[in-house]
Amino acid sequence: MESSKRLQLLENHLANNQTFNTNTVAPKSDDDVVIVSFARTAMTKAKKGSQKDTAPEAMLAPVLKAVIKNSGIDPKLVEDVCIGNVL
């Protein structure tokens, strides 16, 4: 995709009509970051709910399995994973 068309597509995705400085967005590259899926654990009361004694690692395993299943991509192609935690 031509760089200017890519920039226009990105700009159209913004809900509040912000625009990018066209000199700061690079052309499409093979190493672009791509979000293919997401998942989350159930919500409970912080430090009081049914998962208060569950280690984050134990909750992460089914979340990652769901992401791989729902995305349909080969897990061997995943290079980086970003995980967040909020209390």
FENZI-V119900 format. One record per residue. N is the residue number from 0. PSI is psi as a letter, one per 20 degrees, with the letter a starting at -180 (999 if undefined). NEAR is the number of other C-alpha atoms within 10 Angstrom. D_CENTER is the distance of its C-alpha to the mean C-alpha in Angstrom with 2 decimals. Layout:
N | PSI | NEAR | D_CENTER
N | PSI | NEAR | D_CENTER
//
This chain:
0 | p | 8 | 22.80
1 | q | 8 | 24.95
2 | g | 13 | 23.42
3 | h | 12 | 24.93
4 | h | 11 | 23.69
5 | g | 15 | 20.09
6 | g | 19 | 20.50
7 | g | 13 | 22.08
8 | g | 11 | 19.30
9 | g | 13 | 16.74
10 | h | 15 | 19.34
11 | h | 13 | 19.87
12 | i | 10 | 16.33
13 | p | 10 | 17.09
14 | h | 7 | 18.69
15 | j | 8 | 21.00
16 | k | 9 | 22.46
17 | q | 10 | 21.57
18 | q | 12 | 22.38
19 | q | 12 | 21.30
20 | o | 8 | 24.00
21 | i | 11 | 24.23
22 | i | 6 | 25.34
23 | i | 7 | 22.12
24 | p | 13 | 19.60
25 | q | 11 | 20.17
26 | r | 13 | 20.75
27 | p | 12 | 18.35
28 | q | 7 | 18.16
29 | i | 5 | 17.53
30 | k | 6 | 15.32
31 | q | 9 | 12.93
32 | p | 8 | 9.24
33 | p | 6 | 7.59
34 | o | 8 | 4.35
35 | i | 11 | 6.69
36 | r | 14 | 6.17
37 | r | 13 | 5.76
38 | r | 14 | 9.04
39 | r | 14 | 11.22
40 | r | 11 | 14.79
41 | q | 8 | 17.74
42 | p | 9 | 18.81
43 | r | 12 | 22.10
44 | p | 10 | 24.34
45 | p | 11 | 23.42
46 | j | 11 | 25.96
47 | i | 9 | 28.06
48 | a | 10 | 26.29
49 | i | 12 | 26.53
50 | j | 16 | 23.79
51 | h | 12 | 25.38
52 | j | 9 | 26.69
53 | p | 10 | 23.71
54 | q | 9 | 22.14
55 | h | 12 | 18.38
56 | h | 8 | 18.52
57 | h | 9 | 20.17
58 | h | 14 | 17.52
59 | h | 15 | 14.69
60 | g | 10 | 16.44
61 | h | 14 | 16.32
62 | g | 15 | 12.66
63 | h | 17 | 11.86
64 | g | 12 | 14.65
65 | h | 15 | 13.36
66 | g | 17 | 10.00
67 | g | 18 | 12.36
68 | g | 13 | 14.87
69 | h | 13 | 12.97
70 | h | 13 | 11.28
71 | j | 10 | 14.75
72 | q | 13 | 14.02
73 | p | 9 | 16.29
74 | h | 12 | 14.99
75 | i | 6 | 17.24
76 | i | 7 | 15.19
77 | p | 9 | 12.18
78 | h | 6 | 12.95
79 | q | 7 | 10.51
80 | p | 7 | 8.32
81 | p | 4 | 7.18
82 | p | 9 | 8.82
83 | q | 5 | 10.35
84 | p | 5 | 13.74
85 | p | 4 | 15.77
86 | 999 | 6 | 19.44
//
